[in-house]
């Protein structure tokens, strides 16, 4: 399961001092990983996969907030 290794590596990367284009790339990468893990989750319903998706979603939301700004 190399997709889980990619997700672990993505979680460990630092998100400070990123340019806007780096944030866009990171947001797209997070989305790709979440959707790929979701396809695996649909087949075997492993709760560990759900936990990974939740952590990635939290990181993606933080990136998106930084890109779009906080809602008023």
Steps between C-alpha positions, in 0.01 A plus 500: 500500500722776376214754516515481881876562487437807284238619748742455791769694314251777419397524866862541609581783257527848644244751378673814621665747263312372195424714199145521367577264214650250747179517703289434191714198413481372859120543506462304176734228626298468821179470300655231278615301803165529677308381195739211439477384861122537486484254207692245708281575804183427303619144442621393844361755753822512703467761779873580475442627147225728627739644759760572230237671285389714795857614571559584135172690484597711800834585339328581169251730673786691664668546162172611340431752775844651440431515126148642510505693824275455798125526438330801660 
